[in-house]
Amino acid sequence: MSLAVLYSRALSGMEAELVTVEVHLANGLPGFTIVGLPETEVKESKDRVRAALQNCQFDFPARRITVNLAPADLPKESGRYDLPIALGILAATGQIPADKLADYEYAGELALTGELRAIRGALAMTYRAAHSGRAFMLPEANAAEAALVEDAVVYPARTLLQVAAHLAGRETIRPHISQPQAITPHYPDMNEVKGQEQVKRALEIAAAGGHSVLMMGPPGTGKSMLAARFPGILPQMTEAEALESAALQSLDGNFDVAKWKTRPYRAPHHTASGVALVGGGVKHKIICNYPKVIANLYN
């Protein structure tokens, strides 16, 4: 066949929209075109995919290759589409079977050697898409965080060759079993604060009722000290809260599995702009609203 269809995900804030990767081979002068509103990182995947296929001893077709990332009006960014594009070329040229392609969703950046590198937002992808009915084929470095989602089936892969062998039935990749360590989160102790009885009472009421708190005052009055200790008097995070918090941190690649179910705390400087507070740049279109978190804005 000269057409292969695979599935991946695009990050749009906290949403992980489904992306259909269509790879078509046609006669004519050799060329490699990617359409579907790709950004620079995606356009550069042409060279990474070509080198990775050749270094893995696959045949790179001397034909006109067109890759369509649908829907066309959704911006595509990062190197996460390297793996599905490479697999689409292999399936369209008959080098791997295409009958199992639709059973998985793929994401992974390719090194020139064919190794799979970690991507951003793996947990956010599985968090929003675990009920799609498909398993996830992801780099080994992202498997631990992605498998935290209860219903997600994650296959960790180290190289393009390993993925191709799995799809061909020659070497089976076992699903990753999530085993997050049950580490008791460590927070600064509220008992260390001397005085400030009214503020501590207000924080206790906010913690019990799930209310928001805004602390204002001159520098040195203890706002940051109290805010850092506020998570310690909150109940342990539920599974839903932990997943939502971890998915947000996964968007910029800062999530650490060792901090699973640890309530995040941010202390931006008082000179931080509004744009900086929500992540900065046009790509970050979400407001970071962690469950029951205080960020001190008035140092």
FENVEN-V967384 format. One record per backbone hydrogen bond with DSSP energy under -0.5 kcal/mol. CO is the residue of the C=O (numbers start at 1). NH is the residue of the N-H. Records with the same first field share a line. If there is no record, write none. Layout:
# FENVEN-V967384
CO->NH  NH
This chain:
# FENVEN-V967384
2->25
4->23
6->21
7->106
8->19
10->17
12->15
15->12  17
17->10
19->8  21
20->22  70
21->6  23
22->24  68
23->4
24->66
26->64
31->65
33->67
35->69
37->76
39->42  43
40->44
42->45
43->46
44->47  48
45->49
46->50
47->51
48->52
49->53
50->54
51->55
52->56
53->58
54->57
59->61
61->63
63->31  65
64->26
65->33
66->24  68
67->35  69
68->22  70
70->20
71->74
73->75
76->39
79->82
80->108
81->85
82->86
83->87
84->88
85->89
86->90
87->91
88->92
89->93
90->95  96
91->94
98->101
100->103
101->104
103->135
105->137
108->83
109->117
111->114
114->160
115->111  117
117->109
121->125
122->126
123->127
124->128
125->129
126->130
129->132
130->133
135->105
136->138  155
137->107
138->157
139->142  143
140->143  144
142->146
143->147
145->148
146->149
149->152
152->154
153->136
154->156  176
155->138
157->140
158->116
159->163
160->164
161->165
162->166
163->167
164->168
165->169  170  171
166->169
172->174
174->156
176->178
181->183
182->184
185->187
189->192
190->193
192->194
196->200
197->201
198->202
199->203
200->204
201->205
202->206
203->207
204->208
205->209
206->210  211
218->221
222->226
223->227
224->228
225->229
226->230
227->230  231
229->232
230->233
231->234
238->242
239->243
240->244
241->245
242->246
243->247
244->248
245->249
246->250
247->251
248->251
249->252  254
250->121  253
256->259
257->260
259->262
261->237  263
266->296
269->272
273->277
274->278
275->280
276->279
283->285
286->288
287->289
288->290
290->293
294->266
295->297
